[in-house]
């Protein structure tokens, strides 16, 4: 059930997809004073990339968002944040692959664009709240340091299959009181049904948006190579990361050659390009020596991982060795662990490590490690090189 708006103002981020469109429509129906905004993040048509029908912020997606706004009677604007998107998301994405990391750019986009630049625009415009179509909830959680106190908290969606809290670990805690998530208690089928009821069937039955709007063909290695060739990504590791190097097994023997470490990720089995009597997986990437290391599946398991870029969404700092649950990839199950924060506070300098009760498979540098207690999202960080190597 959508909370009645009672005339309160809300800026709604509208990608033109199902969720943000129907979320905006439901808020308008509930009496909120809605302003729709589509962030123009990536310019289609300036390169060779074909526009996917699932892409967000394309001209068709913007037109769909505008049609919803007209139908529901609220204003819609397009805000060009393409320069910020390139600086905050695309260039780090390329640099990460060149450096042997496997990034999760959706978290960076949410942190810096949707809940960063767009939140700042919301406040500057005098609008009270910001809303997106994410399947998450905002609630109140008790504070450990205040017996009778509570604080705003991000909570997992009511229906776990659609939960998107994993992608929101990097947002600032100060934004939480100003966020509205109308879809957090719904299933996808319920959202589509609301779209039909409101006369928005064309948008309600669109395909799901793909994760990476700037790589419509999902060829990440090809995208990185094109960016490097165009001179848009400059890194000390660029040369080594994009040329032929050696593949070394767990015994230290050279077993093949690779075409650049940016084409591989920890845990990968297919496409390594070597023949062996046993199944081999990528276990580590070493851009400094232009080496891809492979080994058996059991070599992928570790109990401990380092992290940087720590962000904590509670006023109560975590105790050393705090017992939590952690998730190391978007579809990976949460696992019991202990959290150790070395220092640096929230932000790029915040660092530490996490120790799982049971070994986890393919703790991958560059991916997000996200911390939970029950349904509450506590924060997260970026995985660094594994302690086990």
N, C-alpha and C positions, 0 to 999 in steps of 0.2 A: 504494500500500500504506500502510495506517495504522500509524504507529509504536505498538508495544505500550505500554500505559499503565503497567504494573508498579505499579499502585496509586496513581499520581499523580493529584491532584485537578485538575479543570478545570471552570470555569463556562462553559456554552455559551449564547450568545445565540440564542434561538429565536423567530423571527417567526411561526412556524406555516406557513411556506412549505416548498417542496421542499428547498432546499439546507441550510438550518440544521437542519431536522428530520432529514434523512438523515445529515448530518455528526455530529449528536449521537448518533444511533443507532450509527454506525460506531465512534465513540470508546468508547461503552459496550461494544460487542462486543469491542473490542480491549483491554479491561481497565482503562480509565480510570475513575476515580471521578467520575462526571458529576453536575453539578447544572445543571438547565435553568432559564433565566430568560427570560421574555418582558417586554420593555420596553413599558409602556403609554405611548405617545407622543402619541396623538391620540384624542380622545374622539368616536367616531361616535354619532350620534343626538341631539346637542344642537343641530344646525343643520339646514339644508335639504339638505345633501349626502347623496346616496344612497351606500350602502356598496358599493363595487365588489367582485366576487368575487375580485379580485386584491389587495385591500388587505391590508396587514399590520396587526397589533395590533388587529384587530376582534375581537368576541367569538367568531366562528367560527374565526379564526386562533388565538386563545388556546386554544380547545377542541382544535384539531388538535395544537398543541404538547403539551398535557396528555395527549392520547391516545398520542402517541409515547413520552412519558416513562413512562406506565403500562406500555406494551407492552415497553419495554426495561428497566424496573425501576429508574429513578432518579427523584429528587425534582424537582419543577418549581414555580417561584414566578413571580409577577407583580410587577414593580417599577414603580411609578408615577413616571415621569419627565416627565409631561406639562407641568409648569410649566417645567422646564429646556428641553424641546423647543420650547415656544413662545418662550422668551426667546432661545435660541441659534440656532434654525432658522427658525421661522415669522415672527417679527417682522423679523429681518434680510432674509428673502425679500421681504416686503412693502416694506420701506424701499428695498431695492435696485431693485425695479421702479419705484418712485416717483422714484428718482434716476437713471433712465436706464441701469441696469445689468441684465444678464441673469444671475441667480445660478445656481449649481450647488449646491442645498441638500443633496444626498447627501453631499458632502464635509464640509459643516458637521456633519451628523448623525453621521457616522463619527468626526470629530475630537472633538466635544464630548459625544456620548451613548454610542455603542457602545464607543469606545476612550478615552473620557474618564470620564464618570460611572460607566459599567459596569465599567471597569477598576479604578477606585478602590474600587468595591463589592467586586470580586473580591479585591483585596489586603486590604481591611478585614476580609473574612470569613475570611481565612486560607487561601484557595484559591490553589493554585500557578499556574494558567494560565487564560487567557481564550481562548475559541474562537468563531469565527463561521463562517458558511457561504460566505464570500467565496472566489472562485476566485483565490487568490494563494498564494505559497509563502514560507516563511521559511528562509533558509540563512545561510551564512557567506561573507563577501566580504573580499578582502585590503584592508588599510589602506595607503594611499599613504605615510603618515607613519611607518609601522612596518614595516620590511622583512620581519619574520617574523610580523607580527600580522594577525589577522582580526577582524571584528566582525559582529554579526547584521545581516542585510539582508533587505529585502522584495524578492521576485523575482516576475516575471510568471508567470502560470499556465502549466503545460506546454502547454496548448492555447489558443493566442492568441485564438480567437474568444470565449472566455468570460472572458478576463482582466479583473480588476476593480481592478488597482493604481491606475488613474487616480483612483478615488474615495477612496484611502487616503493621499494625499500629506500630509495635515495631521496625522497621528497623531504622538505623541511618540516619538522614537528610544528612549527609556528603556523603552518597553513591549515592544519587539521580542523580547527573550529570553523573555518570558512569553506569547507568542502561539502559537496552534496553528491551522492551517488544513488540515483533513483533506481538502478537495476540490481542492487546488491542482494535483494531478496527474491529475485525472479529466475526462472529458467529461460533458456533461449526461446523455447516454444511459446512461453507466456509473452515474451517481448514481441515476437512476431505477431501473435494474436492481437496484442494491443495495437500494433500497426495497422492490421486489417480493420479493426474496430474504428480507428480514427481516419480511415480512408487513405492510408499511406502504404497500400499494398505493394507498390512498385519498389519502394525502399525496403519495406519489411522483409521482402523475400530475395534481397540481393545476396550474392555469395559473401562468405566471410572475407574480411580484409586480410591480405597477407601481411606477415610480420614486418618485412623490410621493404618499405615503399621505394627505396632508392636502388634496390637490386631486384627488379621485376622478374628476371629469369632465374633467380636463386643461384647464379653462378658467382659465388663470393670471390673465388680465386681470380676469375676473369675480370670482375669489377676492380679488384685491387690492382691487377696488372694494367688495366686501362688507366686507372688513376695515376699510377707511377709513370706510365709512358707519357701521359699528358702533363707531367711535371706538377701535379696538384698535391703530391705527397712527398715530402722530403724527409728522409730519415737516414741516419748513419748505417742502419741495417738494411736499407732498401736493396743495395746491390747484392748482398749475400742472400737475402730472403727470396730473390726472384730468379736465381740461377741454379744450375745443376749442382748437387752436392751428394754426399754419401748417406746411405741408410745402414745403420749399425745395429746388430742384434744384442741381446742381453749378455752374450759372451764376449762382446767387443769385436766381433767379426763383421767386416763389410759384406753386406748381402745384396746390395743393389745401389741404384742411384735415384735421386728425386729431382723434381723440376723447380724446387723452391719451397722453403718451409712454410710459406704462406698458403700453400695448397693442402696443408694437413692440420689435423687437430688430435688432441689426446683422446684415445679410445677408438679411433678410426680403424676399420679393418679393410673395407672395400676400397679399391682404387689406389692401394699403396704401390702396386706395380712390381711385386716380387713374387717368385714361386718358392714355396717352402713345404716341407712335409707336414708341418703343423700350422695351425692358424696363428698368425701374428697380428698384433695390434700396435698402433702408435702409442708409445709410453712416454715420450718426452720430445720436445723440440728445442734445438740449441742454435739460434740464429748466429751467435758469435762464432761458431765453428761450422755453420751451415750443415748441421747434422740432424737427421731424423732418427730417433731411436725406436726400435720395435722389440716386442717381447710377447710372451704368452698372456692369456687373459688374466691369470692370477697376479701378474706384475702390475696390473692397473689398480689394485686395491690398496688403500691406505686409510689409516685412522685419523690422520692429522693433516691440516692444511693451513697455510698462512694467508692473511688477507691484508689489504690496504683500502683506503677510501671509506673508512668506517662511518656509518650513519646510524644514530640511535634515536628512536621516536618516543622516548619517555624522559620525563624530568628526573627520574631516578636512574643514576648511572648503574650499569651492571656490576655485580660483585665479581671478584676474580674467581673464575671457575664456575660462573653461574650456570645452572642446569637449564637447558633450553632444548628446542628442536630446531634443526637446521636443514635447509634445502639447497642443493648445489646445482640444480638445473631446473628449467621450467617444469618439466614433467617428471622430475625425480621425486620419489617419496621423501617426506620429512623423516629425519632420523634423530634420535636422542644424542645430545652432545653437551660438552662443557665449553664455555666461552671465556677466552682470556684476551683482554684488551691491553696492549702494551703501553698505549699512550697516544697523545696527539689529538684527542677529542674527536668531534665530528668533522669530517672533511678529508681532503687528500692526505693529510699527515696522520690521520687515525689508522692505527695498525694493530695487529694482534694475530692470534691463531685460535683454531678450534680443534677440539679433540672429540671424535665420535666414539660412542660406546662400541660400535661394530664397524669394521672396515667398510668404506664406501668406494664404489667403482668410478674410476676416471674423474678424480678431483681436478678439474681443468682450469689452468690459469687463464684469467680473463673473464670467466663466467661469474655470475653473482652467487654469493652465499647469503642466504636470507634467514633471519632468526625469528622464531615464533615461540609463544607460550600459549598453548591451547589454540583458540581461534585468533589470538591477537598477533599482529605483525609488530615485532619489536624493533626491527631495523635490518641492516645488512651491510655488505661490503663486497669488495672485488677480490676474487681469489688470485693469489700471487703464486709463485713457484711452489710446488709441493715440497714439504719438509723431507719427504722420502726421496726427492730428486726428480 
